[in-house]
Amino acid sequence: MIMPAVSKVKLLPKSEALLQMLYLWQLDDDMRRSLLGPSVPVDYQTCINFYDATYDGISKQLIGIADGDGVLYGAIMLHIEYAHRRCELHLLVDEKHRGRGTVRAMKALFNYVFNDLRLERLYTFTPEDNPLAVKGMKNIGATEVSFIPNYYFAQDHYCGAHILEVTSDSRRI
């Protein structure tokens, strides 16, 4: 089923619904490698405890992406280095919603990162076998600063990671 484009995007704080979505995603090999969580599927409570303890809301933030009706379809994980005014981004979007509101979510995220938090750099490690994500990041102003071969392991093989960076000056949205 193809989802319609999302006309409004909401960034939501960590919630039980977001944690439940992450639990379901960690059962999927493709999604799990991007979750920065347990490397193998775990039971519900272990998964919830991990994300609840890891994302403290200060230096590590877990943010939900929802459509205008509040239906969650993505997650943002930020690892913030306030002293260096930068953060690492992990973006996960439900497969049915990819390309249908992600740019709006990134615009809202950029406003939060660059205006509210007053950071200067946002970077992400993007799997080489996800060319749409690499292209999407470049379309919104990211530049590739490096490539690390054999960075991710999923589905019985390794793949490399593009390190992409957006600065407060380079963003295009």
N, C-alpha and C positions, 0 to 999 in steps of 0.2 A: 504494500500500500504506500503510495507516494503522499507525503504530508504536504499541505499547503505552506507557503512561506509564512514565517512568523512576522506579523506586523508590529508587535510590541514585545519587548524583552524585559524581563525582570531578573535582577541578580538578587538571590535570596541567601540569608545566612544559613549556616549549618542547621539541619533539622532532622527529625526522625525519618521523614519521607526521603530526604537526600541520602541518609545512611542506608535506608532500605534499598534504594536504587543502586548504590555502590555494592551492596551485598549481592544483588542479582548480577551485576556486571562482573564481579570477581569470579563468577562461575563460568564465564566465557573467556577462552584463551586469548583472543584478540584484545578484548577490553582489559583483561587483568594485567597485561604487561605495561599498560599505561597508568594503572591505578596507584602505583607506588605503595602497594599494600602487600599482603601475604602472596608469596610466589606460587602457591598452590591453593585450590579452593578450600575454604575453611567453613566451619559452621557459623550460623547467623550471629550468635553472641560474641564469638571470637572476632569476627569481622567488625561488628559494631564497636566493640571495646577498642580495637586497634585504631580505627578512624577517630573515635571520640577522644582517645588519649593523645594521638599524634597531632591533630589539628586543634591547637590551643586558642586560635582566634587572634593571636598576636603575630608571632613570627611565622606561623604556619596557619594559613586560612583555607577553609573549605567553603566554597560558594556554589550555590545551585543556580542553574540557568533555567528559567521558566518562560513559557509563552505568556501572552497578555491575560490569560485565564488562570495563571498560576500553576499550570501543568509542567512538572519538571521534565526536561529532556537533555540536560547536560550538567556537567560539574566542572568547576575550576578549582585547581589546587595551586595555591601560591606558597612558595617558600621564600620569605622576605629576609633580605640582609639590609637592615636599616642603616648600619654603619657605612655601607658601600652604595646605598641608595639604588638598589636593584632587587629584582625578584625573579625566581624561576617559575615558569608557568607550565602546568600540566592541564590540558584541555581535553575533555571527553564529551563527545556528543553522541546521543543515540543514533544508530545507523539510519533510522527512518527520517531523522531531522537534519542530517548533514546537508549543508548548502542551503538551508531554509531558515535562516535567522542567525547563523553563526557570526556574520559580520556585525550585526546589530549587538550581539552579545559582546563581541570584542570591543566595539565602540564604548559600550557601557563600562567594560573592564578597564579600558585605557583611561577613561575619565576618572575612575576610582584610583588606579595605580599612579597615574601621572599628576592628577589634580588633588585628590583627597590625601593620598599617602605621600605625595611629593617625591616619588621615586623618579629616577632618570633613565633606568634601563630595565627592560623585561626580556628574558631569554627563555627559549624552550628547546628541548631535545625532541626532534621529530623523526620517527622511524622512516628509513629510506623506502620501505615498501608501502608508504602512505603518500604517494606523490600529490594527491589532492590537498592534503594538509600542508605540505611544503609550498605548493602553489598558492594556496589560500593565505598563508602567513606572508609570503612575499608580496601578494596583492595588497595587503594592508600596511605595507611599509617595512616588513622584516628584511634583514639582510643576512646572508649566510656567513657566519664567522669561522666555522670549522666543520669538519666531518669526522666522526669516530667510527671506524669499521667495527663490526661485530659487537655492537653495544647492547642490543636487545636479544634475548633468547625467547622464542615463542614458537609453538607448533613444530618442535624438533629441529629448529635451525636458528642461526644467528642472523641478524641484519644490523646494518649500520644506523647511525643517527646523525641527522643534520642539526647543527647548533645554529639556531636562528635568533636574531636579536632585533628588538624594536626599541628605539629611544624616544624620548619625549619630543625630539625634533624630527625624527624620521617617519613617524606614523602618518598614514594617509587617510585615516578616517577619524 
